Amino acid sequence: MSGPLWLVALSLAFASEVIAAQSAQSTDVSVLAHAVSRGDLLERDDFATEQRSPAQARNALSVDDAVGREAARTLPAGMVVRSADVIAPRLVRRGESVSINIRSGGLVIATQGRALGSGGAGDHVRVVTVSTNRTLDGAVEGPGAVRVTAP
């Protein structure tokens, strides 16, 4: 071969070796099969398996680790899900009605209120009672339920 023709042939040979090496280094990783909205709980049906480079698969959550978690933001289809993309499911949401259990020793007083913040199990949230319009700090103890410990 003469002139630039040998350079083109060499470049093509090198490019095909690079492509072959990249495909040999790809790995199976779980990605989102469809877009997921912020606040949606992830389920097994939300995932598919695709080939990705090790760099793209780095720090990816397994399907088992992601299922049951809540999307922290809108996640597009084909995205590799990482721990920063999901949060513990919120059991109490800002503005929703909640049951407030005020505990002092063995005494429990139950009242209704409204959440001033959102949180998952054990998170601290502020609530306001409906009856007295008093603001209290408590811990989320279940869906729509907040525990306030009185001194």
Phi and psi in radians as a Rosetta constraint file:
Dihedral C 1 N 2 CA 2 C 2 CIRCULARHARMONIC -2.142 0.35
Dihedral N 2 CA 2 C 2 N 3 CIRCULARHARMONIC 2.721 0.35
Dihedral C 2 N 3 CA 3 C 3 CIRCULARHARMONIC 1.109 0.35
Dihedral N 3 CA 3 C 3 N 4 CIRCULARHARMONIC -2.538 0.35
Dihedral C 3 N 4 CA 4 C 4 CIRCULARHARMONIC -1.297 0.35
Dihedral N 4 CA 4 C 4 N 5 CIRCULARHARMONIC -0.142 0.35
Dihedral C 4 N 5 CA 5 C 5 CIRCULARHARMONIC -1.091 0.35
Dihedral N 5 CA 5 C 5 N 6 CIRCULARHARMONIC -0.724 0.35
Dihedral C 5 N 6 CA 6 C 6 CIRCULARHARMONIC -1.143 0.35
Dihedral N 6 CA 6 C 6 N 7 CIRCULARHARMONIC -0.550 0.35
Dihedral C 6 N 7 CA 7 C 7 CIRCULARHARMONIC -1.188 0.35
Dihedral N 7 CA 7 C 7 N 8 CIRCULARHARMONIC -0.693 0.35
Dihedral C 7 N 8 CA 8 C 8 CIRCULARHARMONIC -1.135 0.35
Dihedral N 8 CA 8 C 8 N 9 CIRCULARHARMONIC -0.778 0.35
Dihedral C 8 N 9 CA 9 C 9 CIRCULARHARMONIC -1.088 0.35
Dihedral N 9 CA 9 C 9 N 10 CIRCULARHARMONIC -0.735 0.35
Dihedral C 9 N 10 CA 10 C 10 CIRCULARHARMONIC -1.126 0.35
Dihedral N 10 CA 10 C 10 N 11 CIRCULARHARMONIC -0.722 0.35
Dihedral C 10 N 11 CA 11 C 11 CIRCULARHARMONIC -1.114 0.35
Dihedral N 11 CA 11 C 11 N 12 CIRCULARHARMONIC -0.739 0.35
Dihedral C 11 N 12 CA 12 C 12 CIRCULARHARMONIC -1.119 0.35
Dihedral N 12 CA 12 C 12 N 13 CIRCULARHARMONIC -0.721 0.35
Dihedral C 12 N 13 CA 13 C 13 CIRCULARHARMONIC -1.111 0.35
Dihedral N 13 CA 13 C 13 N 14 CIRCULARHARMONIC -0.775 0.35
Dihedral C 13 N 14 CA 14 C 14 CIRCULARHARMONIC -1.112 0.35
Dihedral N 14 CA 14 C 14 N 15 CIRCULARHARMONIC -0.759 0.35
Dihedral C 14 N 15 CA 15 C 15 CIRCULARHARMONIC -1.095 0.35
Dihedral N 15 CA 15 C 15 N 16 CIRCULARHARMONIC -0.716 0.35
Dihedral C 15 N 16 CA 16 C 16 CIRCULARHARMONIC -1.173 0.35
Dihedral N 16 CA 16 C 16 N 17 CIRCULARHARMONIC -0.592 0.35
Dihedral C 16 N 17 CA 17 C 17 CIRCULARHARMONIC -1.191 0.35
Dihedral N 17 CA 17 C 17 N 18 CIRCULARHARMONIC -0.684 0.35
Dihedral C 17 N 18 CA 18 C 18 CIRCULARHARMONIC -1.126 0.35
Dihedral N 18 CA 18 C 18 N 19 CIRCULARHARMONIC -0.778 0.35
Dihedral C 18 N 19 CA 19 C 19 CIRCULARHARMONIC -1.105 0.35
Dihedral N 19 CA 19 C 19 N 20 CIRCULARHARMONIC -0.749 0.35
Dihedral C 19 N 20 CA 20 C 20 CIRCULARHARMONIC -1.104 0.35
Dihedral N 20 CA 20 C 20 N 21 CIRCULARHARMONIC -0.706 0.35
Dihedral C 20 N 21 CA 21 C 21 CIRCULARHARMONIC -1.170 0.35
Dihedral N 21 CA 21 C 21 N 22 CIRCULARHARMONIC -0.683 0.35
Dihedral C 21 N 22 CA 22 C 22 CIRCULARHARMONIC -1.162 0.35
Dihedral N 22 CA 22 C 22 N 23 CIRCULARHARMONIC -0.716 0.35
Dihedral C 22 N 23 CA 23 C 23 CIRCULARHARMONIC -1.214 0.35
Dihedral N 23 CA 23 C 23 N 24 CIRCULARHARMONIC -0.515 0.35
Dihedral C 23 N 24 CA 24 C 24 CIRCULARHARMONIC -1.267 0.35
Dihedral N 24 CA 24 C 24 N 25 CIRCULARHARMONIC -0.416 0.35
Dihedral C 24 N 25 CA 25 C 25 CIRCULARHARMONIC -1.662 0.35
Dihedral N 25 CA 25 C 25 N 26 CIRCULARHARMONIC 0.050 0.35
Dihedral C 25 N 26 CA 26 C 26 CIRCULARHARMONIC -1.365 0.35
Dihedral N 26 CA 26 C 26 N 27 CIRCULARHARMONIC 2.767 0.35
Dihedral C 26 N 27 CA 27 C 27 CIRCULARHARMONIC -2.373 0.35
Dihedral N 27 CA 27 C 27 N 28 CIRCULARHARMONIC 2.703 0.35
Dihedral C 27 N 28 CA 28 C 28 CIRCULARHARMONIC -1.294 0.35
Dihedral N 28 CA 28 C 28 N 29 CIRCULARHARMONIC 2.334 0.35
Dihedral C 28 N 29 CA 29 C 29 CIRCULARHARMONIC -2.488 0.35
Dihedral N 29 CA 29 C 29 N 30 CIRCULARHARMONIC 2.567 0.35
Dihedral C 29 N 30 CA 30 C 30 CIRCULARHARMONIC -1.415 0.35
Dihedral N 30 CA 30 C 30 N 31 CIRCULARHARMONIC 2.285 0.35
Dihedral C 30 N 31 CA 31 C 31 CIRCULARHARMONIC -2.268 0.35
Dihedral N 31 CA 31 C 31 N 32 CIRCULARHARMONIC 2.882 0.35
Dihedral C 31 N 32 CA 32 C 32 CIRCULARHARMONIC -1.271 0.35
Dihedral N 32 CA 32 C 32 N 33 CIRCULARHARMONIC 2.262 0.35
Dihedral C 32 N 33 CA 33 C 33 CIRCULARHARMONIC -1.331 0.35
Dihedral N 33 CA 33 C 33 N 34 CIRCULARHARMONIC -0.394 0.35
Dihedral C 33 N 34 CA 34 C 34 CIRCULARHARMONIC -2.676 0.35
Dihedral N 34 CA 34 C 34 N 35 CIRCULARHARMONIC 2.904 0.35
Dihedral C 34 N 35 CA 35 C 35 CIRCULARHARMONIC -1.147 0.35
Dihedral N 35 CA 35 C 35 N 36 CIRCULARHARMONIC 2.535 0.35
Dihedral C 35 N 36 CA 36 C 36 CIRCULARHARMONIC -2.160 0.35
Dihedral N 36 CA 36 C 36 N 37 CIRCULARHARMONIC 2.291 0.35
Dihedral C 36 N 37 CA 37 C 37 CIRCULARHARMONIC -1.408 0.35
Dihedral N 37 CA 37 C 37 N 38 CIRCULARHARMONIC 2.702 0.35
Dihedral C 37 N 38 CA 38 C 38 CIRCULARHARMONIC -1.007 0.35
Dihedral N 38 CA 38 C 38 N 39 CIRCULARHARMONIC 2.327 0.35
Dihedral C 38 N 39 CA 39 C 39 CIRCULARHARMONIC 1.611 0.35
Dihedral N 39 CA 39 C 39 N 40 CIRCULARHARMONIC -0.208 0.35
Dihedral C 39 N 40 CA 40 C 40 CIRCULARHARMONIC -1.296 0.35
Dihedral N 40 CA 40 C 40 N 41 CIRCULARHARMONIC 2.504 0.35
Dihedral C 40 N 41 CA 41 C 41 CIRCULARHARMONIC -1.463 0.35
Dihedral N 41 CA 41 C 41 N 42 CIRCULARHARMONIC 2.349 0.35
Dihedral C 41 N 42 CA 42 C 42 CIRCULARHARMONIC -1.385 0.35
Dihedral N 42 CA 42 C 42 N 43 CIRCULARHARMONIC 2.429 0.35
Dihedral C 42 N 43 CA 43 C 43 CIRCULARHARMONIC -2.204 0.35
Dihedral N 43 CA 43 C 43 N 44 CIRCULARHARMONIC 2.891 0.35
Dihedral C 43 N 44 CA 44 C 44 CIRCULARHARMONIC -1.009 0.35
Dihedral N 44 CA 44 C 44 N 45 CIRCULARHARMONIC -0.629 0.35
Dihedral C 44 N 45 CA 45 C 45 CIRCULARHARMONIC -1.172 0.35
Dihedral N 45 CA 45 C 45 N 46 CIRCULARHARMONIC -0.228 0.35
Dihedral C 45 N 46 CA 46 C 46 CIRCULARHARMONIC -1.379 0.35
Dihedral N 46 CA 46 C 46 N 47 CIRCULARHARMONIC -0.118 0.35
Dihedral C 46 N 47 CA 47 C 47 CIRCULARHARMONIC -2.020 0.35
Dihedral N 47 CA 47 C 47 N 48 CIRCULARHARMONIC 2.628 0.35
Dihedral C 47 N 48 CA 48 C 48 CIRCULARHARMONIC -2.382 0.35
Dihedral N 48 CA 48 C 48 N 49 CIRCULARHARMONIC 2.885 0.35
Dihedral C 48 N 49 CA 49 C 49 CIRCULARHARMONIC -1.891 0.35
Dihedral N 49 CA 49 C 49 N 50 CIRCULARHARMONIC 2.315 0.35
Dihedral C 49 N 50 CA 50 C 50 CIRCULARHARMONIC -2.363 0.35
Dihedral N 50 CA 50 C 50 N 51 CIRCULARHARMONIC 2.797 0.35
Dihedral C 50 N 51 CA 51 C 51 CIRCULARHARMONIC -1.467 0.35
Dihedral N 51 CA 51 C 51 N 52 CIRCULARHARMONIC 2.251 0.35
Dihedral C 51 N 52 CA 52 C 52 CIRCULARHARMONIC -2.427 0.35
Dihedral N 52 CA 52 C 52 N 53 CIRCULARHARMONIC 2.807 0.35
Dihedral C 52 N 53 CA 53 C 53 CIRCULARHARMONIC -1.220 0.35
Dihedral N 53 CA 53 C 53 N 54 CIRCULARHARMONIC 2.722 0.35
Dihedral C 53 N 54 CA 54 C 54 CIRCULARHARMONIC -0.994 0.35
Dihedral N 54 CA 54 C 54 N 55 CIRCULARHARMONIC -0.585 0.35
Dihedral C 54 N 55 CA 55 C 55 CIRCULARHARMONIC -1.140 0.35
Dihedral N 55 CA 55 C 55 N 56 CIRCULARHARMONIC -0.703 0.35
Dihedral C 55 N 56 CA 56 C 56 CIRCULARHARMONIC -1.271 0.35
Dihedral N 56 CA 56 C 56 N 57 CIRCULARHARMONIC -0.488 0.35
Dihedral C 56 N 57 CA 57 C 57 CIRCULARHARMONIC -1.485 0.35
Dihedral N 57 CA 57 C 57 N 58 CIRCULARHARMONIC -0.180 0.35
Dihedral C 57 N 58 CA 58 C 58 CIRCULARHARMONIC -1.046 0.35
Dihedral N 58 CA 58 C 58 N 59 CIRCULARHARMONIC 2.328 0.35
Dihedral C 58 N 59 CA 59 C 59 CIRCULARHARMONIC 1.137 0.35
Dihedral N 59 CA 59 C 59 N 60 CIRCULARHARMONIC 0.306 0.35
Dihedral C 59 N 60 CA 60 C 60 CIRCULARHARMONIC -1.241 0.35
Dihedral N 60 CA 60 C 60 N 61 CIRCULARHARMONIC 2.433 0.35
Dihedral C 60 N 61 CA 61 C 61 CIRCULARHARMONIC -1.348 0.35
Dihedral N 61 CA 61 C 61 N 62 CIRCULARHARMONIC 2.513 0.35
Dihedral C 61 N 62 CA 62 C 62 CIRCULARHARMONIC -1.296 0.35
Dihedral N 62 CA 62 C 62 N 63 CIRCULARHARMONIC 2.819 0.35
Dihedral C 62 N 63 CA 63 C 63 CIRCULARHARMONIC -1.017 0.35
Dihedral N 63 CA 63 C 63 N 64 CIRCULARHARMONIC -0.739 0.35
Dihedral C 63 N 64 CA 64 C 64 CIRCULARHARMONIC -1.050 0.35
Dihedral N 64 CA 64 C 64 N 65 CIRCULARHARMONIC -0.657 0.35
Dihedral C 64 N 65 CA 65 C 65 CIRCULARHARMONIC -1.323 0.35
Dihedral N 65 CA 65 C 65 N 66 CIRCULARHARMONIC -0.477 0.35
Dihedral C 65 N 66 CA 66 C 66 CIRCULARHARMONIC -1.543 0.35
Dihedral N 66 CA 66 C 66 N 67 CIRCULARHARMONIC -0.524 0.35
Dihedral C 66 N 67 CA 67 C 67 CIRCULARHARMONIC -1.095 0.35
Dihedral N 67 CA 67 C 67 N 68 CIRCULARHARMONIC 2.305 0.35
Dihedral C 67 N 68 CA 68 C 68 CIRCULARHARMONIC 1.599 0.35
Dihedral N 68 CA 68 C 68 N 69 CIRCULARHARMONIC -0.185 0.35
Dihedral C 68 N 69 CA 69 C 69 CIRCULARHARMONIC -1.514 0.35
Dihedral N 69 CA 69 C 69 N 70 CIRCULARHARMONIC 2.841 0.35
Dihedral C 69 N 70 CA 70 C 70 CIRCULARHARMONIC -1.842 0.35
Dihedral N 70 CA 70 C 70 N 71 CIRCULARHARMONIC 2.403 0.35
Dihedral C 70 N 71 CA 71 C 71 CIRCULARHARMONIC -1.157 0.35
Dihedral N 71 CA 71 C 71 N 72 CIRCULARHARMONIC 2.184 0.35
Dihedral C 71 N 72 CA 72 C 72 CIRCULARHARMONIC -1.332 0.35
Dihedral N 72 CA 72 C 72 N 73 CIRCULARHARMONIC -0.360 0.35
Dihedral C 72 N 73 CA 73 C 73 CIRCULARHARMONIC -2.713 0.35
Dihedral N 73 CA 73 C 73 N 74 CIRCULARHARMONIC 3.050 0.35
Dihedral C 73 N 74 CA 74 C 74 CIRCULARHARMONIC -1.186 0.35
Dihedral N 74 CA 74 C 74 N 75 CIRCULARHARMONIC 2.251 0.35
Dihedral C 74 N 75 CA 75 C 75 CIRCULARHARMONIC -2.010 0.35
Dihedral N 75 CA 75 C 75 N 76 CIRCULARHARMONIC 2.199 0.35
Dihedral C 75 N 76 CA 76 C 76 CIRCULARHARMONIC -1.352 0.35
Dihedral N 76 CA 76 C 76 N 77 CIRCULARHARMONIC 2.780 0.35
Dihedral C 76 N 77 CA 77 C 77 CIRCULARHARMONIC -1.079 0.35
Dihedral N 77 CA 77 C 77 N 78 CIRCULARHARMONIC 2.527 0.35
Dihedral C 77 N 78 CA 78 C 78 CIRCULARHARMONIC 1.452 0.35
Dihedral N 78 CA 78 C 78 N 79 CIRCULARHARMONIC 0.018 0.35
Dihedral C 78 N 79 CA 79 C 79 CIRCULARHARMONIC -1.415 0.35
Dihedral N 79 CA 79 C 79 N 80 CIRCULARHARMONIC 2.454 0.35
Dihedral C 79 N 80 CA 80 C 80 CIRCULARHARMONIC -1.412 0.35
Dihedral N 80 CA 80 C 80 N 81 CIRCULARHARMONIC 2.183 0.35
Dihedral C 80 N 81 CA 81 C 81 CIRCULARHARMONIC -1.533 0.35
Dihedral N 81 CA 81 C 81 N 82 CIRCULARHARMONIC 2.256 0.35
Dihedral C 81 N 82 CA 82 C 82 CIRCULARHARMONIC -2.072 0.35
Dihedral N 82 CA 82 C 82 N 83 CIRCULARHARMONIC 2.959 0.35
Dihedral C 82 N 83 CA 83 C 83 CIRCULARHARMONIC -1.063 0.35
Dihedral N 83 CA 83 C 83 N 84 CIRCULARHARMONIC -0.519 0.35
Dihedral C 83 N 84 CA 84 C 84 CIRCULARHARMONIC -1.271 0.35
Dihedral N 84 CA 84 C 84 N 85 CIRCULARHARMONIC -0.253 0.35
Dihedral C 84 N 85 CA 85 C 85 CIRCULARHARMONIC -1.511 0.35
Dihedral N 85 CA 85 C 85 N 86 CIRCULARHARMONIC -0.216 0.35
Dihedral C 85 N 86 CA 86 C 86 CIRCULARHARMONIC -2.285 0.35
Dihedral N 86 CA 86 C 86 N 87 CIRCULARHARMONIC 2.724 0.35
Dihedral C 86 N 87 CA 87 C 87 CIRCULARHARMONIC -2.317 0.35
Dihedral N 87 CA 87 C 87 N 88 CIRCULARHARMONIC 2.912 0.35
Dihedral C 87 N 88 CA 88 C 88 CIRCULARHARMONIC -1.094 0.35
Dihedral N 88 CA 88 C 88 N 89 CIRCULARHARMONIC 2.506 0.35
Dihedral C 88 N 89 CA 89 C 89 CIRCULARHARMONIC -1.044 0.35
Dihedral N 89 CA 89 C 89 N 90 CIRCULARHARMONIC 2.355 0.35
Dihedral C 89 N 90 CA 90 C 90 CIRCULARHARMONIC -1.402 0.35
Dihedral N 90 CA 90 C 90 N 91 CIRCULARHARMONIC 2.167 0.35
Dihedral C 90 N 91 CA 91 C 91 CIRCULARHARMONIC -1.632 0.35
Dihedral N 91 CA 91 C 91 N 92 CIRCULARHARMONIC -0.352 0.35
Dihedral C 91 N 92 CA 92 C 92 CIRCULARHARMONIC -2.258 0.35
Dihedral N 92 CA 92 C 92 N 93 CIRCULARHARMONIC 2.303 0.35
Dihedral C 92 N 93 CA 93 C 93 CIRCULARHARMONIC -2.075 0.35
Dihedral N 93 CA 93 C 93 N 94 CIRCULARHARMONIC 2.509 0.35
Dihedral C 93 N 94 CA 94 C 94 CIRCULARHARMONIC -0.928 0.35
Dihedral N 94 CA 94 C 94 N 95 CIRCULARHARMONIC 2.302 0.35
Dihedral C 94 N 95 CA 95 C 95 CIRCULARHARMONIC 1.547 0.35
Dihedral N 95 CA 95 C 95 N 96 CIRCULARHARMONIC -0.220 0.35
Dihedral C 95 N 96 CA 96 C 96 CIRCULARHARMONIC -1.434 0.35
Dihedral N 96 CA 96 C 96 N 97 CIRCULARHARMONIC 2.723 0.35
Dihedral C 96 N 97 CA 97 C 97 CIRCULARHARMONIC -1.257 0.35
Dihedral N 97 CA 97 C 97 N 98 CIRCULARHARMONIC 2.405 0.35
Dihedral C 97 N 98 CA 98 C 98 CIRCULARHARMONIC -2.328 0.35
Dihedral N 98 CA 98 C 98 N 99 CIRCULARHARMONIC 2.742 0.35
Dihedral C 98 N 99 CA 99 C 99 CIRCULARHARMONIC -1.656 0.35
Dihedral N 99 CA 99 C 99 N 100 CIRCULARHARMONIC 2.204 0.35
Dihedral C 99 N 100 CA 100 C 100 CIRCULARHARMONIC -1.886 0.35
Dihedral N 100 CA 100 C 100 N 101 CIRCULARHARMONIC 2.175 0.35
Dihedral C 100 N 101 CA 101 C 101 CIRCULARHARMONIC -1.937 0.35
Dihedral N 101 CA 101 C 101 N 102 CIRCULARHARMONIC 1.944 0.35
Dihedral C 101 N 102 CA 102 C 102 CIRCULARHARMONIC -1.688 0.35
Dihedral N 102 CA 102 C 102 N 103 CIRCULARHARMONIC 2.113 0.35
Dihedral C 102 N 103 CA 103 C 103 CIRCULARHARMONIC -2.043 0.35
Dihedral N 103 CA 103 C 103 N 104 CIRCULARHARMONIC 2.368 0.35
Dihedral C 103 N 104 CA 104 C 104 CIRCULARHARMONIC -2.483 0.35
Dihedral N 104 CA 104 C 104 N 105 CIRCULARHARMONIC 1.851 0.35
Dihedral C 104 N 105 CA 105 C 105 CIRCULARHARMONIC 1.094 0.35
Dihedral N 105 CA 105 C 105 N 106 CIRCULARHARMONIC -2.184 0.35
Dihedral C 105 N 106 CA 106 C 106 CIRCULARHARMONIC -1.593 0.35
Dihedral N 106 CA 106 C 106 N 107 CIRCULARHARMONIC -0.047 0.35
Dihedral C 106 N 107 CA 107 C 107 CIRCULARHARMONIC -1.567 0.35
Dihedral N 107 CA 107 C 107 N 108 CIRCULARHARMONIC 2.323 0.35
Dihedral C 107 N 108 CA 108 C 108 CIRCULARHARMONIC -2.215 0.35
Dihedral N 108 CA 108 C 108 N 109 CIRCULARHARMONIC 2.201 0.35
Dihedral C 108 N 109 CA 109 C 109 CIRCULARHARMONIC -1.993 0.35
Dihedral N 109 CA 109 C 109 N 110 CIRCULARHARMONIC 2.182 0.35
Dihedral C 109 N 110 CA 110 C 110 CIRCULARHARMONIC -1.860 0.35
Dihedral N 110 CA 110 C 110 N 111 CIRCULARHARMONIC 2.370 0.35
Dihedral C 110 N 111 CA 111 C 111 CIRCULARHARMONIC -2.573 0.35
Dihedral N 111 CA 111 C 111 N 112 CIRCULARHARMONIC 2.954 0.35
Dihedral C 111 N 112 CA 112 C 112 CIRCULARHARMONIC -1.747 0.35
Dihedral N 112 CA 112 C 112 N 113 CIRCULARHARMONIC 2.667 0.35
Dihedral C 112 N 113 CA 113 C 113 CIRCULARHARMONIC -2.767 0.35
Dihedral N 113 CA 113 C 113 N 114 CIRCULARHARMONIC -2.982 0.35
Dihedral C 113 N 114 CA 114 C 114 CIRCULARHARMONIC -2.281 0.35
Dihedral N 114 CA 114 C 114 N 115 CIRCULARHARMONIC 2.373 0.35
Dihedral C 114 N 115 CA 115 C 115 CIRCULARHARMONIC -1.338 0.35
Dihedral N 115 CA 115 C 115 N 116 CIRCULARHARMONIC 2.341 0.35
Dihedral C 115 N 116 CA 116 C 116 CIRCULARHARMONIC -1.701 0.35
Dihedral N 116 CA 116 C 116 N 117 CIRCULARHARMONIC -0.054 0.35
Dihedral C 116 N 117 CA 117 C 117 CIRCULARHARMONIC -2.658 0.35
Dihedral N 117 CA 117 C 117 N 118 CIRCULARHARMONIC 3.025 0.35
Dihedral C 117 N 118 CA 118 C 118 CIRCULARHARMONIC -1.931 0.35
Dihedral N 118 CA 118 C 118 N 119 CIRCULARHARMONIC 2.675 0.35
Dihedral C 118 N 119 CA 119 C 119 CIRCULARHARMONIC -2.990 0.35
Dihedral N 119 CA 119 C 119 N 120 CIRCULARHARMONIC 2.792 0.35
Dihedral C 119 N 120 CA 120 C 120 CIRCULARHARMONIC -1.699 0.35
Dihedral N 120 CA 120 C 120 N 121 CIRCULARHARMONIC -3.081 0.35
Dihedral C 120 N 121 CA 121 C 121 CIRCULARHARMONIC -0.948 0.35
Dihedral N 121 CA 121 C 121 N 122 CIRCULARHARMONIC 2.197 0.35
Dihedral C 121 N 122 CA 122 C 122 CIRCULARHARMONIC 1.508 0.35
Dihedral N 122 CA 122 C 122 N 123 CIRCULARHARMONIC -0.225 0.35
Dihedral C 122 N 123 CA 123 C 123 CIRCULARHARMONIC -1.221 0.35
Dihedral N 123 CA 123 C 123 N 124 CIRCULARHARMONIC 2.607 0.35
Dihedral C 123 N 124 CA 124 C 124 CIRCULARHARMONIC -1.562 0.35
Dihedral N 124 CA 124 C 124 N 125 CIRCULARHARMONIC 2.301 0.35
Dihedral C 124 N 125 CA 125 C 125 CIRCULARHARMONIC -2.367 0.35
Dihedral N 125 CA 125 C 125 N 126 CIRCULARHARMONIC 2.728 0.35
Dihedral C 125 N 126 CA 126 C 126 CIRCULARHARMONIC -1.679 0.35
Dihedral N 126 CA 126 C 126 N 127 CIRCULARHARMONIC 2.468 0.35
Dihedral C 126 N 127 CA 127 C 127 CIRCULARHARMONIC -2.331 0.35
Dihedral N 127 CA 127 C 127 N 128 CIRCULARHARMONIC 2.745 0.35
Dihedral C 127 N 128 CA 128 C 128 CIRCULARHARMONIC -2.133 0.35
Dihedral N 128 CA 128 C 128 N 129 CIRCULARHARMONIC 2.319 0.35
Dihedral C 128 N 129 CA 129 C 129 CIRCULARHARMONIC -1.337 0.35
Dihedral N 129 CA 129 C 129 N 130 CIRCULARHARMONIC 2.517 0.35
Dihedral C 129 N 130 CA 130 C 130 CIRCULARHARMONIC -1.268 0.35
Dihedral N 130 CA 130 C 130 N 131 CIRCULARHARMONIC -0.705 0.35
Dihedral C 130 N 131 CA 131 C 131 CIRCULARHARMONIC -1.278 0.35
Dihedral N 131 CA 131 C 131 N 132 CIRCULARHARMONIC -0.672 0.35
Dihedral C 131 N 132 CA 132 C 132 CIRCULARHARMONIC -1.982 0.35
Dihedral N 132 CA 132 C 132 N 133 CIRCULARHARMONIC -0.128 0.35
Dihedral C 132 N 133 CA 133 C 133 CIRCULARHARMONIC 1.026 0.35
Dihedral N 133 CA 133 C 133 N 134 CIRCULARHARMONIC 0.535 0.35
Dihedral C 133 N 134 CA 134 C 134 CIRCULARHARMONIC -1.663 0.35
Dihedral N 134 CA 134 C 134 N 135 CIRCULARHARMONIC 2.411 0.35
Dihedral C 134 N 135 CA 135 C 135 CIRCULARHARMONIC -1.597 0.35
Dihedral N 135 CA 135 C 135 N 136 CIRCULARHARMONIC 2.299 0.35
Dihedral C 135 N 136 CA 136 C 136 CIRCULARHARMONIC -2.276 0.35
Dihedral N 136 CA 136 C 136 N 137 CIRCULARHARMONIC 2.701 0.35
Dihedral C 136 N 137 CA 137 C 137 CIRCULARHARMONIC -1.826 0.35
Dihedral N 137 CA 137 C 137 N 138 CIRCULARHARMONIC 2.368 0.35
Dihedral C 137 N 138 CA 138 C 138 CIRCULARHARMONIC -2.628 0.35
Dihedral N 138 CA 138 C 138 N 139 CIRCULARHARMONIC 3.134 0.35
Dihedral C 138 N 139 CA 139 C 139 CIRCULARHARMONIC -2.000 0.35
Dihedral N 139 CA 139 C 139 N 140 CIRCULARHARMONIC 2.425 0.35
Dihedral C 139 N 140 CA 140 C 140 CIRCULARHARMONIC -1.205 0.35
Dihedral N 140 CA 140 C 140 N 141 CIRCULARHARMONIC 2.183 0.35
Dihedral C 140 N 141 CA 141 C 141 CIRCULARHARMONIC -2.018 0.35
Dihedral N 141 CA 141 C 141 N 142 CIRCULARHARMONIC -0.063 0.35
Dihedral C 141 N 142 CA 142 C 142 CIRCULARHARMONIC 3.065 0.35
Dihedral N 142 CA 142 C 142 N 143 CIRCULARHARMONIC -3.124 0.35
Dihedral C 142 N 143 CA 143 C 143 CIRCULARHARMONIC -1.058 0.35
Dihedral N 143 CA 143 C 143 N 144 CIRCULARHARMONIC 2.020 0.35
Dihedral C 143 N 144 CA 144 C 144 CIRCULARHARMONIC 1.203 0.35
Dihedral N 144 CA 144 C 144 N 145 CIRCULARHARMONIC 0.352 0.35
Dihedral C 144 N 145 CA 145 C 145 CIRCULARHARMONIC -2.267 0.35
Dihedral N 145 CA 145 C 145 N 146 CIRCULARHARMONIC 2.322 0.35
Dihedral C 145 N 146 CA 146 C 146 CIRCULARHARMONIC -2.214 0.35
Dihedral N 146 CA 146 C 146 N 147 CIRCULARHARMONIC 2.373 0.35
Dihedral C 146 N 147 CA 147 C 147 CIRCULARHARMONIC -1.829 0.35
Dihedral N 147 CA 147 C 147 N 148 CIRCULARHARMONIC 2.217 0.35
Dihedral C 147 N 148 CA 148 C 148 CIRCULARHARMONIC -2.010 0.35
Dihedral N 148 CA 148 C 148 N 149 CIRCULARHARMONIC 2.227 0.35
Dihedral C 148 N 149 CA 149 C 149 CIRCULARHARMONIC -1.731 0.35
Dihedral N 149 CA 149 C 149 N 150 CIRCULARHARMONIC 2.099 0.35
Dihedral C 149 N 150 CA 150 C 150 CIRCULARHARMONIC -1.580 0.35
Dihedral N 150 CA 150 C 150 N 151 CIRCULARHARMONIC 2.610 0.35
